[in-house]
Amino acid sequence: MLQPLYELLKKDHKFEWTEKCEKSFQNIKNYLCTPPVLAMYNPKKRCYVYTDASKIGLGAVPGKLNAEADALSRNPVLDACENTQHIKIKN
């Protein structure tokens, strides 16, 4: 989602605001302003961690069941992600 914006931050990369950058920027603004809303962590409730990874990044979303609302809904407690394109892995 943020890859076009990450490209703008590279050291020798010319800063050029493209349609992809604008779309990425609008998508992240929309993502930050719409549910799910963050909730306080309650250690007495069961917690789930959803993870994903690819060649350019990884992510994790710890969540919990929201028994007070809909049994199928989730309230994320924290979002964690990392762009790994710039990381060199040594064997």
C-alpha positions in Angstrom: 0.0 0.0 0.0 2.8 2.4 0.8 5.5 1.3 -1.6 5.1 4.3 -4.0 5.6 6.6 -1.0 8.6 4.6 0.2 10.2 5.1 -3.2 10.0 8.9 -2.7 12.3 8.6 0.4 15.2 6.8 -1.3 18.4 8.8 -1.2 19.2 9.2 -4.9 15.5 9.0 -6.1 14.0 12.1 -7.8 10.9 13.2 -5.8 8.1 13.0 -8.3 4.5 12.9 -7.1 2.7 10.4 -9.4 -0.8 9.1 -9.7 0.4 6.0 -7.8 1.7 8.2 -5.0 -1.6 10.1 -4.8 -3.6 6.8 -4.8 -1.4 5.4 -2.1 -1.7 8.5 0.0 -5.5 8.6 -0.3 -5.7 4.9 0.6 -3.7 5.3 3.7 -5.7 8.3 4.8 -8.9 6.3 4.3 -7.4 3.3 6.1 -6.5 5.4 9.2 -9.9 7.1 9.4 -12.2 4.1 9.1 -13.0 1.2 11.4 -11.7 -1.0 12.9 -11.0 1.3 15.7 -8.0 0.5 18.0 -8.9 -0.9 21.4 -7.1 -1.3 24.7 -5.5 -4.7 25.3 -7.2 -6.8 27.9 -4.9 -9.7 29.0 -7.9 -11.6 30.4 -9.4 -12.1 26.9 -8.1 -14.5 24.3 -5.8 -12.9 21.7 -5.1 -13.8 18.1 -2.2 -12.7 15.9 -2.7 -12.5 12.1 0.6 -12.4 10.1 1.6 -12.0 6.5 4.9 -11.8 4.7 6.2 -11.2 1.1 9.4 -10.3 -0.6 9.0 -6.6 0.2 7.5 -6.6 3.6 5.9 -8.3 6.6 3.0 -7.5 8.9 1.2 -8.6 12.0 -2.1 -7.6 13.5 -2.9 -8.8 17.0 -6.6 -8.9 17.6 -9.2 -10.1 20.0 -12.8 -11.3 19.8 -15.3 -8.5 20.5 -17.9 -10.4 22.6 -19.8 -7.2 23.3 -20.6 -6.5 19.6 -20.7 -9.2 16.9 -19.1 -12.5 17.7 -17.3 -12.4 14.3 -15.9 -8.9 14.5 -12.4 -8.2 15.5 -10.8 -5.1 17.2 -7.1 -4.8 16.4 -5.0 -3.9 19.3 -1.9 -3.0 17.3 -0.7 -3.0 13.7 2.9 -3.9 13.0 4.5 -3.8 9.6 7.9 -3.5 8.1 9.2 -2.8 4.6 12.0 -5.3 4.0 13.2 -4.2 0.6 16.1 -2.3 2.0 17.2 -5.1 4.4 20.0 -7.3 3.2 19.8 -10.8 4.8 23.2 -12.5 5.5 23.5 -16.3 5.4 
